[in-house]
Amino acid sequence: MSQSQLSYARYGKDNVRLFKVRREENGMQHITEMTVCTLLEGDIEESYTKADNSPVVATDTQKQTVYVLAKQNPVDPPELFAAILGQHFVDTYSHIHVAHVKIVVHRWSRMIVDGEAHPHSFLRDGTDKRTIEVVARRGSGITIKSGIDGLLVLKSTGSAFYGFHRDEYTRLPETWDRILSTEVQNSWQWKQFRDVEQVRKEQDKFNKCYEAARQITIDTFAKENSPSVQATMYNMCDQILAIAPDTTDIEYTLPNKHYFEIDLSWFKGLKNNGKDAEVYAPQSDPNGLIHCRVSRKEPKAKL
């Protein structure tokens, strides 16, 4: 008799590349490029424990479903498309109880040519990506997490780090002026949605929140005289909660991209430290890694 039991199982199709063009009658075209991952859970244990493939919705079937539903439905905003996909799987297959859909939207921006927006030409003006994670559960509605990943930012001044704990292991000097660079990973959790129709009715807020969160990140990073990465990321979270009242939690993960001064005094006393520093050595590792989640305060109960 077997001494084991299946305690967890999930399977699906990853790295489904999708590009869609939406054409208007006036000649204006809109494009969306994304990578989709679908993962299914449910009454599928016998495909693992008894080599019975009858409950398996083939991963190729999942891929083809992505393409068909992309033809039949809008893919912008991606939160709505992900919700449509997830709900489709739990509605279509009675033995599938949970569908996970992850979408990465690859950045394309419309070209400005002769001072005007070009109707069908685009450029990749940044490496950052828009991210979506949707979970559709039978009888429990839809959860959505939106985000930004890979937004690389740097400022050459306006950042400090001092007053931190010191002991016999501490070698890091305090600084009141340093280069600050990071690759932003930011996400925001939306309130629970009853079903796809509620997502559809509220779809206008998704693109607005994405644009606002990205701009808040950039503006705060640039304008704030940062006392620490921790303080700056908390400030960003607080602002996103304020502009997006239907979000419940905001997260940031910010790795430090270090740039160290190079001592050049060995060469004829050449000064390249402190206020005289101009040449730096970019560092790959090790690096600081700072993370936080900021949640909306629950309203106080009325007495």
N, C-alpha and C positions, 0 to 999 in steps of 0.2 A: 504494500500500500504506500502511495506517495506521502512523503512527510512535508509536502509544500502546498501552498495555495497562492493563487494570484491575488495580490493585494492592490495592484494599480495597473491600469492599462489605458493607453491613449495612442492613436496612430493617425496619420494623415499625409498630406502632400505639402512639401516645402519648396520654396524658391520658384513659385509659379509666376513667371514674368508676364506682365500685361500692359499693353499700351492702347489707349482709346482716344479717338479723335471725334469731337463733336463739332459739326459744321452748321453755321447759321446761313440763312438765305442771302444775307448781305455780303458774304464772303469771309466773314470773321470765323476763325477756327480756334478751338480750345482743345488742349491735349492734357492727358494724365498718364504718367508712367508709374507703375507700382509693382512691388513684389509681394505675393500673397502666400500665407501659410494657413492650412486648415488642419485641425486635429479633432478627432471624434472620440467620445466616450459613451459607454452604454453597456448593453447585454452582449458583449463581444468576447467574454472569457473563454468560450469553447474554441475559438480560433487559436488561442494560445495553448490551452490545456488538453484539447482533444483533436487538434489538427483539423477542425471543422471550419471551413472557410465560408459557410453559408451566411453568417452574419456580417461578413466583411464588405463594406462599401469601398470598392477598390480605390486606391489612391489616384489612379488614372481617372476614375469616375469623378472624384472630387475636383481634379484639375479641369476636366471638361465642364463641370458645373460652374466653376469660376468664370470660364469664357462665355458660356451661354447666358448666365445672369448678368455679366458685364454688358452684353449686347442688349439685353432686355430692360436694363435699369441704369440709372445714372451712377457713375463711380465717384462723383464729387457732390457732396463731401464724402470722404472715404469712410467716415464713421457710419453713415447711412448704408453704404454698400456692404461694409463688414457685417452690419446688423442684418441686412437682407440675406447674406450668405449663411450666417449662423442660424437664423430662424428657418431658412429653407431646409437645412439638414435635420433639425429636430422635428419639423413638420412633415417631412417626406418619409423619414425612416422611423417607424414606431419603436425600434429597439435602440435608437440613438437618443440619449437623454441630455447630452451636453455637447455643444460645438464651440470650439475655440477658433477664432479667426484673428490672425495678425497681418497687418498691412504696413509696408514701408513705402511711402510715396517719395519718388525721386524728383528732385527740384528742377523745374524748367520755368524760366521767366520769359515773358514776351519781349522781343527786341524792340528798341526804340530806333527808328530809322527816319532820318530827315525830320526829327522832332516829333514823330507820331508813332503810335503803337502799330507794329506791323501785324497784318491780319493772320499770317501763318508761319512766322519765323520766331524761333525761341533760342535761348542760350542757357547754359548751365552756369549760373552766377554764384554758386556756393555749393559746398560739399554736404551741408546739413540735410537731413531727411525728416519728413513728417512720419510719425509712428501712430498706429492704432492697434489696440488690443480689445477684442470684443468676446464676451462669453455669453452664449445663449443657453439657458437651462430650461428644460421642459417644466412648465408650471411655475417658474420663478422669475421670468422676465429676462432682461438683457442688461449686462453691465458693460460700460465703455470707459477705457482709459486712452487718452490722447497724449501726444507728446512730440518732442523735438529731440533729435539725436545727431551728434557729429557737428555741432555749430562751433567752429574754432574761432576764438576771439583772443585778442592781445592788446594790451595798452602798455606804453613804455614808461609811464609814470602814473601817479595817482593811486598807489597801493602801498600799504604799510603792514608791518606785523611786529608788534612789540608787547611787552607786559605779560608774556606767556610764562607758564611755570618753568622754573629752572631748578636743576639739581646736579648731582655729580656726573650725570650722563649727558648733560646738555652742552653742545658745542655751537649751536646756531646763534649767531649774533642777532640782536634786535635791528630792525630797519624801519625807517620812516619814509623811504622812497625806493620802490623796486619795480621791476617789470612783472606784470601779472598776465598770465596766459592760461587758458583752459579750453577743454573741449566739452561743450555743454550737453548734458543729458537731462532733459526736463520732461515731466509728465504731470497730467492733471486727471484726477478721477471724477467722473460725472456721477450724479445721483442715479439711482436705479430707474430703468425704463420698464414700463409694463410690457411693451411689445414693439414691433417694428413700426406700427402706425404712430405711436407716440414719438419715436425717433424721427420719423418722416415729418411730423408736424413741427418739431423743434429743430429741424436740420440747419436753419440759418445761423444758429449760434456757434456751430462747430468751426467754420472757417473764420468767423470773427474772433473767436477765442484763440485760435492758432496764430493768427496775425498779431493779435494783441500780446500774447505771451512771448512771441519771438521779439517783438519790439520792446516790451518791458525788459526782457533779458539784455538786449543790446543797449538800451538807454541807461539802465541802472549800472551796468558794467562800465560804460563810458563816463557817465557823469559823477558817480559816487566816488569820493575820496575814501577808498575801501580800507577799513581798519583790520579786516580779515576776510577770507573767503567765506567763513561761517556767517558773519554778519551780513555780507552782501547777498548771499543766497537766501537768507531768511527774509530780507527786504523784498527780494523778487517774489518769493512765495506769497507774502502778505499782499502785494499789489495784484497778483493774479486772482487770489481769492476775492478781492474787492471788485474786480471788473467782471468776474464770471460767477454770479451768485448760485448757479446750479452745479458748481463743483464742490467737492467735499474735502479733497486732499491734494496738495501740490508737493511734488518731489523734485529735487535737484541732486545730481551727482556731478561733481566738478573735480576732475583731476588737475593737479598743478603741473603746468608745463614750465619747467624751471629754465631760467637763463642766468648763468653765473658769470660774474665779473672775472676777467683774466688778469692776473698779476703780471705786468710787463716791466716791472721795475728793474729786472735783471738786464734789460736792454737800455743802457745809458741813462738809467733812472726814469724811464718813460712812465708817466702817471696815467693809470687806467683804473683807478679805484674811487669809490664814493662819487663826489660831484664831477670827477674827471673821467668817469667810466663811459666809454663809447663802444668798446668791442667786448662782446659777450660770447660764451660758449653754450649753445642750446644743449639741454640734457634730455636723454631719452628715459632713463630710469636710474635709481628708484625715484618715485615721485609721491607727493602728498595726494591723498584721495579723501575728499570731503563729501558727505552725503547728509541729507536731511529730508524729513517729511513734515509738512506743516498742515494741520487739520483745522477745519472751521470749528469755532467754539459752538458748543451746544447752547441754545438759548436757555436762560435760567428759568426754572419752573416758577410759575406764579403761586404765591402763598394764598 
